[in-house]
Amino acid sequence: MVKRRRSFATEFKREAASLVLNQGYSVEEASRSLEIGETAL
């Protein structure tokens, strides 16, 4: 069984980074709200 990596659109990446950099979320909070792993964020 091959595990595939998820790919994220550029806009999704910008919004995810904005949660942490501009809106005061911790990495843990942002990854939980986006339903992605902390290492993906």
C-alpha positions, 0 to 999 in steps of 0.5 A, spaced: 500 500 500 502 506 497 501 512 502 500 519 497 502 525 500 497 531 500 498 537 496 495 544 498 493 550 493 498 556 494 492 560 497 491 554 502 498 555 504 498 562 505 491 562 509 494 557 514 501 561 514 497 567 516 493 564 522 500 563 525 503 569 523 498 574 523 492 572 527 496 569 533 494 562 533 499 557 535 502 552 530 498 546 534 491 551 534 492 552 526 493 545 524 488 542 528 483 548 525 485 546 518 485 538 520 492 537 518 498 535 521 503 540 525 509 538 520 505 539 514 504 546 517 
